[in-house]
Each structure stands twice: as C-alpha cells, then as structure tokens.
Amino acid sequence: MASFTKVFRRKTQKTLDYTSSANVLEELHILEKQKGWAIFQNVKVLIDGKADSFSITKDHPYDYFYARITEQTIVFKMKTRETETEFRVPVEQFCLT
C-alpha cells in the first residue's frame, strides 16, 4: 500500500516597491516596539562580526523575521501567513543611528 503525505503549495504574486533606507529603519524601530523583538541589538551583533545571521520566530500568530549580513548590506526577510517581504539596508546606515 502506498504511503501519502500532505503537500502545501502557495502561489504568490510578487510586487516590487521602492523606499528609502531611512523609511526601512523607521519601520524596523516600529516593528521592534510592536513585537518586543531586539532587532537593533541583534543587528549590532551582525555588524560586530559575532554572527552572520539571526532569526526570530513566533508561532501564534505566525511571524518569522530573519536578517543576514553581507559585505555591504544587511538583508531582512519578514514572513507572516499572508505575506513575505524582503529588503536590504546598507551597513553604513546602521552605523549612523
């Protein structure tokens, strides 16, 4: 007898928008306060070279926040059950705040 498993597939429609790094930083401050996450403390860990990425996950309601550092930028990904957002901020923008 064949064994079966569930397969979940989600089709997404991608959109591309533009904003300034300052707007992204402001949104990160708001998100940090709303969710109680230590986003900027963890970004400092990335910039100091103590880690190359970090993630924060919450099950109910589902939230996933991930950041990784490259040579010149920090890449952020945020996922909820409905959306997925990715944005990049130059490392030097964090050194100014």
C-alpha positions as CSV (number, residue, x, y, z in Angstrom):
1,M,0.0,0.0,0.0
2,A,1.3,3.5,-0.9
3,S,2.1,6.0,1.7
4,F,0.7,9.5,1.3
5,T,1.7,12.9,2.7
6,K,0.3,16.3,2.6
7,V,1.8,18.8,0.2
8,F,1.2,22.5,0.7
9,R,1.8,24.9,-2.2
10,R,1.2,28.6,-2.1
11,K,1.2,30.7,-5.2
12,T,2.3,34.2,-4.6
13,Q,2.2,37.3,-6.7
14,K,5.4,39.3,-6.4
15,T,5.4,43.1,-6.3
16,L,8.3,45.4,-6.3
17,D,8.3,48.7,-4.4
18,Y,11.0,51.3,-3.5
19,T,11.6,53.2,-0.3
20,S,14.5,55.0,1.4
21,S,16.8,53.3,3.9
22,A,15.5,55.8,6.4
23,N,12.0,54.6,6.0
24,V,13.1,51.0,6.4
25,L,14.9,51.9,9.6
26,E,11.9,53.7,10.9
27,E,9.7,50.6,10.2
28,L,12.2,48.4,11.9
29,H,12.0,50.6,15.1
30,I,8.2,50.4,15.0
31,L,8.3,46.6,14.5
32,E,10.8,46.2,17.3
33,K,8.4,48.1,19.7
34,Q,5.3,46.3,18.5
35,K,6.7,42.8,18.7
36,G,9.1,43.3,21.6
37,W,12.0,42.0,19.4
38,A,15.6,43.1,19.9
39,I,16.2,43.8,16.2
40,F,18.8,46.6,16.6
41,Q,20.6,44.7,19.3
42,N,20.9,41.7,17.0
43,V,21.9,43.9,14.1
44,K,24.8,45.2,16.2
45,V,25.9,41.6,16.8
46,L,26.0,41.2,13.0
47,I,27.9,44.4,12.4
48,D,30.4,43.4,15.1
49,G,31.1,40.2,13.3
50,K,29.9,37.9,16.1
51,A,27.3,36.2,13.9
52,D,26.4,36.3,10.2
53,S,22.6,35.9,10.6
54,F,19.8,35.8,13.1
55,S,16.1,34.8,13.1
56,I,13.1,35.4,15.3
57,T,10.1,33.1,15.1
58,K,6.7,33.2,16.7
59,D,4.1,30.5,16.2
60,H,0.8,32.3,17.2
61,P,0.3,34.4,15.2
62,Y,2.9,33.1,12.8
63,D,5.8,35.6,12.4
64,Y,9.2,34.9,11.0
65,F,12.0,37.6,10.9
66,Y,15.4,36.8,9.5
67,A,18.5,39.0,8.9
68,R,21.9,38.3,7.4
69,I,24.9,40.4,6.7
70,T,26.9,40.7,3.5
71,E,30.0,42.8,3.0
72,Q,27.9,46.0,2.3
73,T,24.3,45.3,3.2
74,I,22.0,43.7,5.7
75,V,19.3,41.6,4.1
76,F,16.0,41.3,6.1
77,K,13.1,38.9,5.4
78,M,9.8,39.0,7.2
79,K,7.1,36.4,6.8
80,T,3.6,36.1,8.1
81,R,0.9,33.6,7.0
82,E,-0.2,36.1,4.3
83,T,2.9,37.9,3.2
84,E,6.7,37.8,2.7
85,T,8.8,40.9,2.5
86,E,12.5,41.3,1.8
87,F,14.6,44.4,1.9
88,R,18.2,45.5,2.1
89,V,19.8,48.3,4.0
90,P,23.5,49.4,3.6
91,V,25.5,48.6,6.7
92,E,26.7,52.2,6.9
93,Q,23.1,53.3,7.6
94,F,23.2,51.4,10.9
95,C,26.5,53.0,11.9
96,L,24.8,56.4,11.7
97,T,21.9,55.5,14.0
